[in-house]
Amino acid sequence: MRRKNWRIVIAGLVLIVMALVFFFFMLFFASKSNNSVALTPTVGTVAGTVGGISLVMIIIGLIGKRV
């Protein structure tokens, strides 16, 4: 029997929300940037990396650990 680790799942969900907020917040500032073409891929890379890490955290938390 495996027990789900809800702390890791909740932390993963919070990280996904933070990544989405960061992405849309920075897209607002990209239009005002001097070099928005270079800023947009950087913001996307950071948001994608954080989103990927959070998805892994959610999956690991839902798999859980043995009791």
N, C-alpha and C positions, 0 to 999 in steps of 0.2 A: 504494500500500500504506500502510495506517495502522498505527501502533504504539500499543498501549494504554498509558496512563499509570497504572501500578499504584499509584503513591504517592497519587494523587488518589482512586482507588477505595478503597484501604484507609482513607484519612482519612475518606471518606464513610461507610464502614461503622462506623468508630469513633464518628463523630458520631451515627449512628442509635442505636447502643447507648447512648451517653451521654444522648440525648434520652429514650429509653424508661426508663432508670434514673432520670433526673430526674423524669419524669412520675409513676412509681409511688412514688418516694421522697416527693414532695410530696403525693401523695394520702394518704399515711399521716399527714402533718402537717396536712392540711386538716381532718381530723375534730377536731383539737384547737385549731384556730384560732378566734378570736373572730368572724371574718366569713368563714366557709368558702365562702359563696355567691359572694363577690367573688374569692376566691383561686383557686377551681377554673378559671374561664375564663382567668385570667391564666396559670396553669400550662399549660393546654391550648394557649394561643396561643404561648407560648414553645417548648413541645415540638414543636408543629406546624411552626413556622417553622424550627427547627433541623433537623427531619426533612425538610422540603422542600428546604432548602439542601443537605443531605447527599445526597438523591436526585438533585439536579441535578449535584452533584459526581461521583457514581457514573456517571451517564449520560455526562457529558463525558469522564471518564476512560476509559470503555469505548469511546467513539467514537475517542479518541486523536488523534494528530497525524500529519501526513504525514511520511514519511521522505524 
